[in-house]
Amino acid sequence: MNARVYAHILSVIGVLLTVPGTVLAQGFAGLGSSAVGFDLPDPDTRFTFPEDHGAHPEFRIEWWYLTANLTGADGEDYGIQWTLFRNAIAPGGAPEDQVWMAHAAVSAPDMHLTAERFARGGLGQAGVTATPFEAWLDEWRMAGPSLADVDLTAQGSDWAYDLTFSATGPFVPQGQNGYSVKSEEGLASQYYSQPFYEVTGTLTLPSGAVDVSGQGWLDREWSSQPLAPDQTGWDWVSLHLDGGAKLMGYRLRRADGTDYTVGTWITADGAPTPLNDGEITMTDERRAIVAGRDVPVAWAVAVPSHGVDIRAEALGDQSWMEAAVPYWEGPVTVEGSHSGRGYLEMTGYE
Amino acid sequence: MTWPVLQALLGHWRRHPFQMVTLILGLALATALWSGVQAINAEARASYDRAASAIGGGQADELISPDGPIPLATYAALRRAGWRVSPVVEGWVDGPGGRVRLIGIDPLSAPPGTPAAMAAVGIEGGILSFIGPQGALLATPATAERLEGGSRPVRAVEGLAPGLAFADLPNALALLDRQDVDRLVIHPDQPLRQSPLTEVAPGLERARPATADDLGRLTDSFHLNLTAFGLLSFAVGLFIVNGAVGLAFEQRRPMFRTLRALGVSSGRLVATVVAELLVFALVAGLIGVALGYLIAAALLPDVAATLRGLYGAAVEGTLTLSPVWWLSGLAIAVAGTALAAVTSLWGVARLTPLASARPRAWARANRQTMLAQLAAALLALMIALGAGVAGHGLLSGFILLGGLLIAAALALPAALTGLLALAGRQRGTALREWFWADTRQQVPGLSLALMALLLALAANIGVGTMVQSFRDTFTGWLDQRLASELYVTAETEAQAAEMLDWLDGRTDAVLPIWDTEGEVLGAPAEIYGVVDHPTYRDNWPLLDAVPDVWDRIGAGQGALVNEQLARREGLAPGDPLPMPGGWTTEVTGIYSDYGNPLGQVILPNGVLIERYPDVDRLNFGLRIDPARVDEITAGLEDEVGLPPDNMVDQAALKAFSLDVFERTFAVTGALNVLTLAVAGVAILTSLLTLANMRLPQLAPVWALGVTRDWLARIELLRSVILAALTFVLAIPVGLVLAWVLLAVINVEAFGWRLPMHLYPLDWLWLGLLSAAAAGLAGLWPARRLASRPPSDLIRVFSNER
């Protein structure tokens, strides 16, 4: 899931945005320059929980990224996203040098409502504590006794959600024991996930309130390094497959048309198997015009080593996040060798 | 067919180039003054908007605390309760080039479109050049210059609010040595659910921001004033055009008739004339707009000084113009021409080929017309009085003003006719009786030009009286208010202590002038402290007070408020006065405080220090023997190390204040002169028009033996007498105007009422000037009459061709 902020960084390098909120985009752009003074990811690091659920301000960038595939009491499929980004504008880890950004969205086949918030650190407006766990920006909040058991809330001007996430499986390190490599040059991040959430709660939509239940996925990642300069964008999936297995995979696109793939096969009891570059393939099968851009909205995903040959298709084509750094993020339905559902994120489609 | 017609029509202008010049000049002048004033107003308003939208887009409401600053914890609590608000802190910073107002904003939470936040993103290096410990201050190039060389990097950004510097919130807090903010701007787009304000932050109040609206309201009087002048000049300019067009049409009647006889249809003729006028209007409009630009550019620095001096409103001294302005200038020129030419065009449209080719004298004295005008004047007067009695606010003040002027102008022909009839009643020679009767008969033809003159003169007298009264009151008030011989400002409190030590025994008194800022009754105000000293007892300009006001100040009781604050809030001595910090004192006196845009409260100095311990304690007034000012100044400089710039003697301060005052009214003066000049041209064109048409009336008098020279002299005298009479009538109108300006408009606009003084000597000069202008205007038609070939006059008696 590292892809996300990296992709954000990518999408703003060399692109001057003109709308309000540009503020953060520029901040991200600034981040792309150098990691001097910040800690760097280390292959020998092992996670210690609950401490690592909290912030790592000595690293430049970090995020808490939640998605959930939900089914409403009305029989409709829904998806939600809740993201908190931390960005340090100077090394040293001082709270006032942290800039926070949050994105939230609620999606259905013909609906995609989003909101975006920013805050500076040191004022109490945004932050993360590990015990008891709380991550917040304004009234948007993910909090509970521990990260395995949290309440989640966010809202926009005409929608809101209040959900409870309860983990039924372990936290899963991505990459090599949590050290996730992003390119042949060795750029990397610390990365773990919680793909085993059961979710219940209520969506408050412009059309009314809907009780929902389903599956959730959390990604936690921190790093200090930017992407390689020739990496132009990102296609990423996190999938809940029937039978309980989970698949995370992404494809970093390079300017020359080649790509670098990363993935993890997670068994139903939470045992991860990293997928090496090329072990997972992603091919776009259908494209749609989204926010004036030509964006793939259905993907053929194959992992022959695990017998996976599936098609992941957007629940709603128009799941565009019109944020300071725009990107596509929305729920997908899975068919083929396995069925299921999950989330798709794509960046760099300018 | 159209082309030959147009050629024929245009031939007239080749033969009468001066007429063409008059027409274009009149129209260009009218357009110039109008569009110049519009340009100035537009520039000022753009500046206010920039200042207002500096934070919160100018539209957003704010949360403020009546008890003083807002802790950052309250901000965080509000955000966490679902309130999308953005903190703003304000204060003054001393740059190497002087003091600058500093605004601290949080670009991360600022509402969309906040100019400073947008600017922060747009600067080289992006947002990271603005936020963070190394973040720069942003200001307009002029303001940035004043900050250059200070402790922080500065970036110049065009289009920011003038006179302000912007910093990222943490940097602003550090510069101002603050841990709290002044207000929270409310984001226009709030989320679905939020806790009630009363639960999260019960101490805060929702308020409209002090923004363009407020600044606009404050400066409305000034802009209405300018607009009124612009409109007046435009109206007067139209009189010129009306005269010129009328003359051209009368002279071309034979040509029109001939053209119609040759088969040119009435429609084509009118269309061609319209096309001709359109060309003139566009040419004159272009010249006028260009002139308007020059006028605006020349006046704008004074206007900016005025607005700064009177209202504390910062306006850029440079002009930026939009295409809309150019187009509206042209449009107003065309519309004005249409208005001025409509009667003449009507005449052309109705012209039949068999019509008389002889110039027809303009409308004769018509009792009915005059009565209708009188009725209209009465109506205007009633509307004016209604607005004056029932209405309140600046607009009704100006309705009162406008109504009075219109009523006076409409009543002018009747009044003149009456006066002339009175004069004609005296028995005299036949020639004298003819003179009065003929003059009366001319009034309707000249009435438009004379109305223009009346308006210009009345405005001149009214505004002149207002400015002079203001100047006299202001000067006297300055003498009272600036009682100390020397005013000094220490650089630090330590230096202040050292200075006091040194001054001990060298002065009659050292009066602290310490102040702070706060919100009093919902608006920003200055809070000063005074000690009980004869300086104040003897000099302070109190308008109203409890009997023992100074004893009570000495005992640490009560507060003085300035007239502005008292009028705005309806305060009188004895009323309670809630103060920032949540305590209440009593109003014990009200003093005049001209030129101050803000409310002001004066507390006993001990109370000031006790309630507001962080007051600025660096300013002092020194009472010394005026002869020793230089000696003390030198001593303070050499022995205490006070920079010379930090010491101002009374005379210099007075000179400075008067200079601000004079610059304030320089614009008014300039517009006054321009309006009068335009009125002079209006009379000239009207007289020229009439001169030709009056031959049938003059010829019989000539035939009876009055020489052409005599006739010319009589004509000259006539115009001077008409101007003089108009001037006499303009005096009362002007005085009423002055009274309205002083007693209604000033109170509404500034919050102070000025006593009215009369300046008859100024009127005398104005009277001579208007008579001279009318004489000058009449000179040329008179000379033409004197040198007219007798055959012209004889021809009047011949049969019609």
Interface residues (C-beta under 8 A of the other chain):
Chain A: V19 P20 G21 T22 V23 L24 Q26 G27 A29 G30 I89 A90 E96 D97 V99 A115 F118 A119 R120 G122 L123 G124 Q125 W136 D138 E139 Q155 G156 S157 D158 W159 A160 T204
Chain B: L72 A73 Y75 A76 A77 R79 R80 A81 G82 R84 D106 P107 L108 S109 P111 P112 G113 T114 A117 M118 A120 V121 G126 I127 L128 I131 G132 P133 L169 P170 D189 Q190 P191 L192 R193 Q194
